């Protein structure tokens, strides 16, 4: 019973925080500087999640050709740069990881 209570309270707190921010941002004008800064948050967060997965193997930086995740990531980066298509980039990166791992 305690775990359900914790999950319910945690969910309500999370909902309350998110809803309050949405409600507040609808009530006042966000300065242009803040809008420009918030524009860079998603790429920064995505980079912070992806880069360690590509570069770090067994607790150390691995820039060798044996790092198949790095190779697949490079292929995905090139695909993103050329196509500017998110779905194609994800599918190409996943396919590259599977094929390189298979080889």
Secondary structure, 3 states (H helix, E strand, C coil): CHHHHHHHHHHHHHHHHHHHHHHHHHHCCCCHHHHHHHHCHHHHHHHHHHHHHHHEECCEECCCCCCHHHHHHHHHHHHHHHHCCHHHHHHHHHHHHHHHHHC
